[in-house]
Amino acid sequence: MKKVLVAVCALSLVGATTVMAKTAEEIFKGICQTCHGPKGEGKKALGPALKGSEFVTKGSDADVKATIKDGRTGAAKKYKEFASPMPAQKTLSDAELTDVVKYLKGDLQK
């Protein structure tokens, strides 16, 4: 009986995790759009445009992913005209980062 109960609980947790997984668009809307705009158009004094950005469209997936994960502050900050640094997104998993990069390079550019 205990083994069955443990198995049911474990399966419930797996199902809950699957249900809670966010799409790249949801991650973008929850994290990125505050500074980069809901369509990646950028926001004055907050963050540069991502839509049409050469860094996003032509940059390597690894570079875009590293910028999201590690952010840009101090000397590494690319756009000095924006008061805020690019905050690091350390809580995103590798799979989430990969999905966000695909979203930025694909759907966001449409």
PLY file of the C-alpha trace (Angstrom):
ply
format ascii 1.0
element vertex 110
property float x
property float y
property float z
element edge 109
property int vertex1
property int vertex2
end_header
0.00 0.00 0.00
2.83 2.45 0.85
4.52 1.79 -2.49
1.30 2.54 -4.38
0.77 5.76 -2.42
4.36 6.88 -3.06
4.00 6.10 -6.78
0.74 8.07 -7.00
2.31 11.05 -5.21
5.35 10.94 -7.47
3.19 10.84 -10.59
1.12 13.74 -9.27
4.24 15.83 -8.82
5.42 15.03 -12.33
2.03 16.08 -13.69
2.06 19.28 -11.65
5.52 20.18 -12.92
4.42 19.61 -16.49
1.35 21.79 -16.01
3.43 24.58 -14.44
6.01 24.63 -17.26
5.95 27.96 -19.08
6.30 28.57 -22.78
9.01 30.87 -24.08
6.37 33.48 -24.86
5.07 33.33 -21.28
8.63 33.69 -19.95
9.19 36.67 -22.26
5.96 38.31 -21.13
6.71 37.63 -17.47
10.34 38.75 -17.46
11.48 40.56 -20.59
8.59 42.72 -21.76
8.89 45.08 -18.80
12.02 46.59 -20.34
11.93 45.37 -23.93
8.21 45.90 -24.65
5.44 43.36 -25.26
6.50 42.88 -28.89
10.22 43.36 -28.33
10.08 46.92 -29.65
12.11 48.29 -26.74
11.16 50.92 -24.19
12.72 54.35 -23.97
15.15 54.61 -21.07
14.51 50.97 -20.02
15.73 48.52 -22.65
16.67 48.28 -26.32
14.54 46.73 -29.03
15.01 43.01 -29.49
12.81 42.78 -32.57
15.05 43.44 -35.54
18.13 43.62 -33.32
21.25 42.48 -35.13
22.51 40.89 -31.90
19.37 38.74 -31.70
18.95 37.96 -35.39
22.61 37.39 -36.30
24.23 36.65 -32.96
24.96 33.09 -31.95
22.41 31.28 -29.85
25.12 30.80 -27.21
25.84 34.55 -26.99
22.16 35.51 -26.71
21.61 32.77 -24.14
24.63 33.92 -22.09
23.39 37.52 -22.13
19.99 36.46 -20.80
21.47 34.17 -18.16
24.33 36.40 -16.98
22.94 39.86 -17.76
25.11 42.86 -18.55
26.31 45.30 -15.94
29.18 47.71 -15.53
31.76 47.56 -18.34
29.87 44.66 -19.98
26.78 46.83 -20.41
26.31 47.41 -24.14
23.74 50.21 -24.17
25.06 52.93 -21.87
22.08 55.22 -22.62
19.78 52.93 -20.62
19.97 53.59 -16.90
19.30 50.02 -15.81
21.66 47.13 -16.39
20.45 43.95 -18.07
19.57 41.79 -15.05
20.80 38.20 -14.93
18.10 35.54 -15.24
19.81 32.78 -13.25
16.53 31.07 -12.31
15.78 30.00 -15.89
16.77 26.44 -16.74
18.99 25.64 -19.70
15.94 24.33 -21.58
13.97 27.52 -20.82
16.88 29.68 -21.99
17.13 27.68 -25.21
13.38 28.09 -25.80
13.51 31.84 -25.13
16.37 32.25 -27.61
14.36 30.33 -30.24
11.38 32.59 -29.50
13.49 35.75 -29.80
15.00 34.61 -33.09
11.74 33.23 -34.52
8.27 34.27 -33.40
9.33 37.64 -31.97
10.87 38.62 -35.33
7.64 38.02 -37.27
0 1
1 2
2 3
3 4
4 5
5 6
6 7
7 8
8 9
9 10
10 11
11 12
12 13
13 14
14 15
15 16
16 17
17 18
18 19
19 20
20 21
21 22
22 23
23 24
24 25
25 26
26 27
27 28
28 29
29 30
30 31
31 32
32 33
33 34
34 35
35 36
36 37
37 38
38 39
39 40
40 41
41 42
42 43
43 44
44 45
45 46
46 47
47 48
48 49
49 50
50 51
51 52
52 53
53 54
54 55
55 56
56 57
57 58
58 59
59 60
60 61
61 62
62 63
63 64
64 65
65 66
66 67
67 68
68 69
69 70
70 71
71 72
72 73
73 74
74 75
75 76
76 77
77 78
78 79
79 80
80 81
81 82
82 83
83 84
84 85
85 86
86 87
87 88
88 89
89 90
90 91
91 92
92 93
93 94
94 95
95 96
96 97
97 98
98 99
99 100
100 101
101 102
102 103
103 104
104 105
105 106
106 107
107 108
108 109
